[in-house]
Amino acid sequence: MKEIKINLALNASIIEQISTCIEGDFIKSHNESTLKFDNAIGKGTIRNIIFEWGISLLDYDVHFNEGIKFVFKISNFNPVEFLFVSEGHLSYASKRSGKDSNLVELQRYQNTILSNLPNSNNIFVFPKGKDIKLNIIQLRGEEYSNKTNNYIHTLQNSLKSIINGHIKYLPYKHLGNFNLKLADIIESLNDNNNEGIIRSLNIEGQLNLILALQILEHKSYENKLTLPNSISHNDLAKTKEISQYIDVNATDSFTVAELASIHGISPKKMQTGFKLLYGKSVNEYVRLKKLELSRELIETTEFSISEIVYQIGYKSRSYFSKIFSENYDILPTEYRELVRRNKTT
């Protein structure tokens, strides 16, 4: 595994230090540094933008051809990091005095807040062969506390303490709820194609909104609440159970309310969970599984199309033909003929 070391106490920027290990196009413009690369190590973009009052953005949109370990030496520089993974997953560990803590998986769509002890290392392990999109907002408390109307006193005790430089809660790891709203805002942040002052104001505004939502999500989590468009780890596990139930019982007919009732979750949370896990509504997921089963039956049996429609729990052959064609770009009757021809050949 390739190891890349970054010392946050050095004058060289994060991207400059990374670019010495990952060759690519290094671009620096005012407060923004970007590394774009496409080589044997992998392909992607790593960006760092510095804002006022101790706030900065470090984001990755990468695909590595080998495992990569980023080791950030923080010394006395001890930021609070608000992380959000919108694609893939990676691992994190903190290290001090030669001892590594256990690797923690940073999961997709999970609200994550980290802060380490002074004179420690933050370690991020990017897996081989995976698309990773990681957004990190760093907040340096000693600078942010100088901002007028910083409202640090209104935060939860844990966040307030680490931003104010106290070590009572350090090292700190908050692995909170999963949130779709954050994913949407970060996507729009990455799609910003403007220039000049419009680009700068747009990114800073979106960054403040992301930070506010992550702090609100943290507060709700500690108060045992969930925000709209959020789902807890337990409810996400229930969503996986429901999807497995659908996979096994794809021939049955059931409503969203029935599925939710069977597994003890609200229909709204279940829909959020399916959107997070599969990018589909519950009904879209059910329809896909029925179509996959119908395709398998066409390939492996001599049942008529009407019989297959009945077996997968549909009543209308015309509706089945319509959605089969929309999904596979071929009518079921035409697909059957294609399968037969291929078998004959």
C-alpha positions in Angstrom: 0.0 0.0 0.0 1.3 3.4 -1.0 1.7 5.9 1.9 1.4 9.7 1.4 2.5 11.9 4.3 1.2 15.4 4.7 2.5 17.7 7.5 -0.1 20.4 8.3 2.5 22.5 10.0 4.6 23.1 6.9 4.2 26.2 4.7 3.6 24.0 1.6 -0.1 23.5 1.0 -1.8 20.1 1.3 -2.2 19.7 -2.5 1.5 20.6 -3.1 2.6 17.9 -0.7 0.2 15.3 -2.2 1.4 16.3 -5.7 5.0 15.3 -4.8 3.7 11.7 -4.5 0.9 11.7 -7.1 2.1 13.3 -10.3 -0.5 15.3 -12.2 -1.6 18.8 -13.1 -1.2 21.0 -10.1 -3.2 24.2 -10.4 -3.2 27.0 -7.9 -5.5 30.1 -8.1 -5.8 32.5 -5.1 -7.1 30.4 -2.2 -7.8 27.3 -4.3 -5.4 24.4 -5.1 -6.3 21.5 -7.3 -4.5 18.3 -8.4 -5.8 16.4 -11.4 -4.1 13.1 -12.3 -4.5 10.2 -14.6 -1.6 7.8 -14.3 -0.6 4.4 -13.0 -1.7 5.3 -9.5 -5.2 6.2 -10.5 -7.4 8.9 -11.8 -9.2 11.8 -10.2 -9.2 15.3 -8.6 -8.2 16.4 -5.1 -9.0 20.0 -4.2 -8.3 22.3 -1.3 -9.9 25.7 -0.8 -9.0 28.0 2.1 -11.6 30.5 3.5 -11.6 33.0 6.3 -11.9 32.4 10.0 -10.2 29.0 9.9 -12.5 27.2 7.5 -11.3 25.1 4.6 -12.5 22.5 2.2 -10.6 19.4 1.2 -12.4 17.1 -1.2 -11.5 14.0 -3.2 -13.1 12.6 -6.4 -10.7 9.7 -7.0 -10.2 6.1 -8.2 -7.0 4.5 -7.1 -5.5 1.5 -8.8 -3.8 0.5 -5.5 -4.5 1.0 -1.9 -3.5 4.6 -0.7 -2.9 5.6 2.9 -2.9 9.4 3.5 -1.2 10.3 6.8 -1.9 13.8 8.1 0.5 15.0 10.8 -1.4 17.6 12.8 1.2 18.6 15.5 -0.4 21.6 17.3 -2.7 22.2 14.3 -5.9 20.5 15.6 -8.9 21.1 13.3 -12.4 19.7 13.8 -13.2 17.8 10.6 -16.8 17.4 9.2 -16.7 14.6 6.7 -19.2 13.2 4.2 -18.7 10.4 1.8 -21.1 10.7 -1.2 -19.6 7.8 -3.2 -17.9 4.6 -2.0 -16.4 4.1 1.4 -13.0 4.3 3.1 -11.3 3.8 6.5 -10.0 6.2 9.2 -7.7 5.8 12.2 -6.1 8.1 14.6 -2.5 7.5 15.7 -0.5 8.9 18.6 2.8 7.8 20.3 3.2 5.0 17.8 -0.2 3.4 18.6 -2.9 3.1 15.9 -6.5 3.0 16.9 -8.7 0.5 15.1 -9.7 1.4 11.6 -13.2 2.9 11.4 -15.2 2.6 8.2 -16.5 5.9 6.9 -19.7 4.9 5.2 -21.5 6.5 2.3 -24.0 9.3 3.3 -23.1 9.1 7.0 -22.6 12.4 8.9 -19.1 12.1 10.4 -17.2 14.5 12.7 -13.6 13.8 13.8 -11.0 15.6 15.9 -7.7 14.2 17.1 -5.3 14.9 19.9 -2.5 17.4 19.3 0.7 15.9 18.0 -1.2 13.0 16.4 -1.8 11.6 12.9 -5.1 11.3 11.0 -5.0 8.3 8.7 -7.3 7.8 5.8 -7.1 4.5 3.8 -8.5 4.6 0.3 -9.3 1.1 -1.1 -8.0 -0.2 -4.4 -10.3 0.0 -7.5 -13.2 1.9 -6.0 -14.7 5.3 -6.9 -14.5 7.6 -3.8 -16.0 11.0 -3.3 -15.1 12.5 0.1 -15.9 16.0 1.3 -14.0 17.3 4.4 -14.7 20.7 6.0 -11.9 21.6 8.4 -12.6 24.1 11.2 -9.7 25.5 13.2 -11.2 26.6 16.5 -8.5 29.1 17.5 -9.2 31.1 14.3 -13.0 30.6 14.2 -13.4 31.8 17.8 -12.1 35.2 16.8 -15.0 35.6 14.4 -17.7 38.1 15.6 -21.0 36.3 16.4 -19.4 32.8 16.1 -22.1 31.3 18.4 -19.8 28.6 19.6 -21.5 28.7 23.0 -24.7 27.4 21.4 -23.1 24.1 20.4 -23.4 20.7 22.1 -20.9 20.4 24.9 -18.7 17.9 23.0 -18.3 20.1 19.9 -18.0 23.3 21.9 -15.2 21.8 23.9 -13.1 20.6 21.0 -13.6 23.8 19.0 -12.4 25.7 22.1 -9.3 23.6 22.2 -10.1 21.5 25.3 -9.0 17.8 25.1 -11.7 16.3 27.4 -13.5 14.7 24.4 -10.4 14.0 22.3 -9.8 12.0 20.2 -13.4 12.5 19.0 -15.4 10.4 16.5 -19.0 11.0 15.7 -20.5 8.5 13.3 -24.1 9.8 13.0 -27.2 9.3 10.9 -27.3 9.0 7.2 -28.6 12.0 5.3 -29.8 12.5 1.7 -30.1 16.3 1.9 -26.4 16.6 2.5 -25.6 14.4 -0.5 -27.7 16.7 -2.7 -26.0 19.9 -1.5 -22.5 18.4 -1.9 -23.4 17.3 -5.4 -24.4 20.9 -6.3 -21.2 22.1 -4.7 -19.1 19.9 -7.0 -21.1 20.9 -10.0 -20.3 24.6 -9.7 -18.9 25.7 -13.1 -19.0 29.5 -12.4 -16.0 31.7 -12.3 -14.6 34.6 -10.2 -16.7 36.2 -7.5 -19.8 34.2 -8.4 -17.9 30.9 -8.0 -16.3 32.0 -4.7 -19.5 33.2 -3.2 -21.4 30.1 -4.4 -18.9 27.7 -2.9 -18.6 29.5 0.4 -22.4 29.7 0.7 -22.8 26.0 0.0 -20.0 25.2 2.4 -21.7 27.1 5.2 -25.0 25.3 4.5 -23.3 21.9 4.5 -21.5 22.8 7.8 -24.8 24.0 9.4 -26.6 20.8 8.4 -23.8 18.6 9.8 -23.9 20.5 13.1 -27.7 20.3 13.2 -27.5 16.5 12.4 -25.0 16.1 15.2 -27.3 18.0 17.7 -30.3 15.9 16.6 -28.3 12.7 17.0 -27.2 13.5 20.5 -30.8 14.3 21.4 -31.9 11.0 19.9 -33.8 12.6 17.1 -33.7 12.2 13.3 -34.1 15.0 10.8 -36.2 14.8 7.6 -34.2 13.1 4.9 -32.2 11.3 7.6 -32.2 7.7 8.8 -30.5 6.0 11.7 -28.1 3.1 11.4 -30.7 0.8 12.9 -33.4 1.8 10.4 -30.9 1.4 7.6 -30.2 -2.1 8.8 -34.0 -2.7 8.7 -34.1 -1.4 5.2 -31.5 -4.0 4.1 -33.6 -6.7 5.8 -36.7 -5.5 3.8 -34.7 -5.5 0.5 -33.6 -9.1 1.2 -37.3 -10.0 2.0 -38.3 -8.6 -1.4 -35.6 -10.5 -3.1 -36.8 -13.8 -1.7 -40.5 -13.0 -2.2 -40.4 -11.3 -5.5 -43.5 -13.3 -6.7 -45.6 -11.8 -4.0 -47.6 -8.6 -4.1 -47.3 -6.2 -1.1 -47.8 -2.5 -0.5 -45.2 -0.1 1.0 -47.3 0.1 4.2 -47.4 -3.7 4.5 -43.6 -4.0 4.1 -43.0 -1.2 6.7 -45.4 -2.8 9.2 -43.9 -6.2 8.9 -40.4 -4.9 9.8 -41.4 -2.2 12.3 -40.3 0.9 10.4 -42.2 3.9 9.2 -43.0 4.0 5.4 -41.1 7.4 5.2 -38.0 6.1 6.8 -38.1 3.0 4.6 -38.4 5.1 1.5 -35.4 7.2 2.7 -33.4 4.0 3.3 -34.1 2.6 -0.2 -33.1 5.9 -1.7 -29.8 5.9 0.2 -29.0 2.2 -0.4 -30.3 1.7 -3.9 -31.1 5.1 -5.4 -34.7 3.9 -5.9 -38.1 4.1 -4.2 -39.5 0.9 -2.7 -41.9 0.4 -5.6 -39.1 0.9 -8.2 -37.0 -1.7 -6.3 -39.9 -4.2 -6.2 -40.5 -3.7 -9.9 -36.9 -4.3 -10.8 -36.8 -7.5 -8.8 -39.9 -8.8 -10.5 -38.5 -7.9 -13.9 -35.2 -9.7 -13.1 -37.2 -12.8 -12.1 -39.3 -12.6 -15.2 -36.2 -12.4 -17.4 -34.8 -15.5 -15.6 -38.0 -17.4 -16.2 -38.0 -16.5 -19.9 -34.4 -17.7 -20.2 -34.8 -21.0 -18.2 -38.4 -22.2 -18.6 -41.1 -22.8 -21.3 -43.8 -20.9 -19.4 -45.8 -18.6 -21.6 -45.5 -14.9 -21.2 -49.0 -14.8 -19.6 -48.0 -17.5 -17.2 -44.8 -15.6 -16.2 -46.8 -12.4 -15.7 -49.1 -14.3 -13.3 -46.1 -16.0 -11.5 -44.4 -12.7 -10.7 -47.6 -11.2 -9.2 -48.8 -9.0 -12.0 -52.3 -9.1 -13.5 -51.9 -7.1 -16.7 -49.8 -8.5 -19.5 -49.8 -5.2 -21.3 -48.4 -3.4 -18.3 -45.7 -6.1 -17.8 -44.7 -5.8 -21.5 -44.5 -2.0 -21.1 -42.2 -2.0 -18.1 -40.1 -4.9 -19.4 -39.5 -2.9 -22.6 -38.7 0.3 -20.7 -36.1 -1.6 -18.6 -34.5 -3.9 -21.2 -35.3 -2.1 -24.5 -37.0 -5.2 -25.9 -40.4 -6.7 -25.6 -40.7 -9.9 -23.6 -42.0 -11.9 -26.6 -39.0 -10.6 -28.7 -36.6 -11.5 -25.9 -38.0 -15.1 -25.8 -37.4 -15.4 -29.5 -33.9 -14.1 -29.1 -33.2 -16.6 -26.3 -34.5 -19.5 -28.4 -32.4 -18.5 -31.4 -29.3 -18.3 -29.3 -30.0 -21.7 -27.8 -30.5 -23.2 -31.3 -27.3 -21.6 -32.5 
